[in-house]
Amino acid sequence: MKETIHKLNQLLKSGRDYLSKTSESELATKASPEKWSKKEILGHLIDSGINNLQRFTEIQFENKPYKIRKYNQNELVKVNDYQNSDIKEILEFWCSINSRIKKVMELQTNDSLNYKIELEKNNISDLRFLMTDYVNHLEHHLNQIMDKNS
């Protein structure tokens, strides 16, 4: 888990640096009406953070295997109106939610990292996988924001 936490720290630093130096107009530009802008991708990462923080904490006291509830990603981005929100507000929220996630990750024991989760019917994994997958998901979308992949 130490490597995952270190990776999350590095992603937060590089993301904060990039986003604080990039113009609002560049972050709001959409390749097409149905594609997310960089601000909306960051908003999606906030929604992902909110949902995963809830998962990471609920698994501590819920019955196992903990059942993962899906969330409507596109609708959340629309309803939260990240496209028309101030980038400083979005960036601060993204940093804050991930700071809390990092703290929750640091508090885990080997026993808790092995708590079973049900991703979908008959697909069982553990909290370690879920936390690592969260950081990899964040990396994927941060690379999109920073134009490191498409």
C-alpha positions as CSV (number, residue, x, y, z in Angstrom):
1,M,0.0,0.0,0.0
2,K,3.0,2.3,0.5
3,E,3.7,2.4,-3.2
4,T,0.0,3.2,-3.9
5,I,0.1,6.1,-1.4
6,H,3.4,7.4,-2.8
7,K,1.9,7.3,-6.3
8,L,-1.2,9.2,-5.1
9,N,1.0,11.8,-3.6
10,Q,3.0,12.2,-6.8
11,L,-0.2,12.5,-8.9
12,L,-1.7,15.1,-6.6
13,K,1.5,17.2,-6.8
14,S,1.8,17.0,-10.6
15,G,-2.0,17.5,-11.0
16,R,-2.0,20.6,-8.7
17,D,1.0,22.0,-10.5
18,Y,-0.4,21.6,-13.9
19,L,-3.9,22.7,-13.2
20,S,-2.9,25.8,-11.2
21,K,-0.7,27.0,-14.2
22,T,-3.2,26.2,-17.0
23,S,-5.7,28.9,-18.2
24,E,-9.3,28.5,-17.4
25,S,-10.2,28.8,-21.1
26,E,-7.9,25.8,-22.0
27,L,-9.4,23.7,-19.2
28,A,-12.9,24.5,-20.3
29,T,-12.3,23.7,-24.0
30,K,-14.3,20.7,-25.3
31,A,-13.1,18.7,-28.3
32,S,-16.8,18.1,-29.1
33,P,-20.1,18.8,-27.3
34,E,-20.4,15.2,-26.0
35,K,-16.8,15.0,-24.7
36,W,-15.8,16.2,-21.3
37,S,-13.5,19.3,-21.0
38,K,-10.5,19.0,-18.7
39,K,-12.5,20.8,-16.0
40,E,-15.2,18.1,-16.4
41,I,-12.7,15.3,-16.2
42,L,-11.4,16.9,-13.0
43,G,-15.0,17.0,-11.8
44,H,-15.4,13.4,-12.6
45,L,-12.3,12.7,-10.5
46,I,-14.0,14.5,-7.6
47,D,-17.1,12.4,-8.0
48,S,-15.0,9.3,-8.1
49,G,-13.1,10.4,-5.0
50,I,-16.4,11.0,-3.1
51,N,-17.8,7.6,-4.1
52,N,-14.6,5.8,-3.3
53,L,-14.0,7.5,0.0
54,Q,-17.4,6.3,1.0
55,R,-16.5,2.8,-0.1
56,F,-13.1,2.8,1.6
57,T,-14.7,3.8,4.9
58,E,-18.0,1.9,4.8
59,I,-16.2,-1.4,4.2
60,Q,-14.7,-1.0,7.7
61,F,-18.0,-1.7,9.4
62,E,-20.4,-3.2,6.8
63,N,-21.0,-6.9,6.2
64,K,-18.5,-8.6,3.9
65,P,-18.2,-9.0,1.1
66,Y,-18.9,-5.3,0.8
67,K,-21.1,-4.7,-2.3
68,I,-19.9,-1.9,-4.6
69,R,-22.7,0.4,-5.7
70,K,-22.2,2.0,-9.1
71,Y,-22.8,5.7,-9.7
72,N,-23.9,7.6,-12.8
73,Q,-20.7,9.3,-13.9
74,N,-22.1,11.4,-16.7
75,E,-25.1,12.6,-14.8
76,L,-23.0,13.6,-11.8
77,V,-20.7,15.7,-14.0
78,K,-23.7,17.4,-15.5
79,V,-25.6,18.0,-12.3
80,N,-22.5,19.4,-10.5
81,D,-21.9,21.7,-13.5
82,Y,-18.1,21.5,-13.3
83,Q,-17.9,23.1,-16.7
84,N,-19.2,26.4,-15.4
85,S,-17.4,26.2,-12.0
86,D,-14.3,28.1,-11.0
87,I,-11.2,26.0,-11.5
88,K,-9.7,27.1,-8.2
89,E,-12.8,25.8,-6.3
90,I,-12.7,22.5,-8.2
91,L,-9.0,22.1,-7.7
92,E,-9.2,22.7,-4.0
93,F,-12.0,20.2,-3.6
94,W,-10.1,17.6,-5.6
95,C,-7.0,18.1,-3.5
96,S,-9.0,18.0,-0.3
97,I,-10.9,14.8,-1.1
98,N,-7.7,13.0,-2.1
99,S,-5.9,14.2,1.0
100,R,-8.6,12.5,3.1
101,I,-8.4,9.4,0.9
102,K,-4.7,9.3,1.4
103,K,-5.2,9.5,5.2
104,V,-7.7,6.6,5.0
105,M,-5.3,4.5,3.0
106,E,-2.5,5.2,5.6
107,L,-4.8,3.9,8.4
108,Q,-5.3,0.5,6.8
109,T,-3.9,-2.7,8.2
110,N,-3.1,-5.9,6.4
111,D,-6.3,-7.3,7.8
112,S,-8.4,-4.5,6.5
113,L,-6.7,-4.4,3.1
114,N,-7.9,-8.0,2.8
115,Y,-11.6,-7.2,3.4
116,K,-13.6,-8.7,0.6
117,I,-15.6,-6.7,-1.8
118,E,-18.1,-7.7,-4.4
119,L,-17.5,-5.7,-7.6
120,E,-20.3,-7.4,-9.4
121,K,-22.1,-10.6,-9.0
122,N,-19.6,-13.4,-8.6
123,N,-16.6,-11.1,-8.9
124,I,-14.9,-10.8,-5.5
125,S,-11.8,-8.8,-4.8
126,D,-10.4,-6.9,-1.8
127,L,-9.9,-3.4,-0.4
128,R,-6.3,-3.4,-1.5
129,F,-7.4,-3.9,-5.1
130,L,-10.1,-1.2,-4.8
131,M,-7.6,1.3,-3.5
132,T,-5.0,0.6,-6.0
133,D,-7.5,0.6,-8.8
134,Y,-8.7,4.1,-7.6
135,V,-5.2,5.5,-7.9
136,N,-4.7,4.0,-11.3
137,H,-8.1,5.4,-12.5
138,L,-7.0,8.8,-11.2
139,E,-3.7,8.5,-13.1
140,H,-5.5,7.6,-16.3
141,H,-7.7,10.7,-16.2
142,L,-5.0,13.0,-15.0
143,N,-2.9,11.9,-18.0
144,Q,-5.8,12.9,-20.2
145,I,-6.0,16.3,-18.5
146,M,-2.3,16.8,-18.9
147,D,-2.4,15.6,-22.6
148,K,-0.2,12.6,-21.8
149,N,-2.7,10.2,-23.5
150,S,-6.1,10.3,-25.2
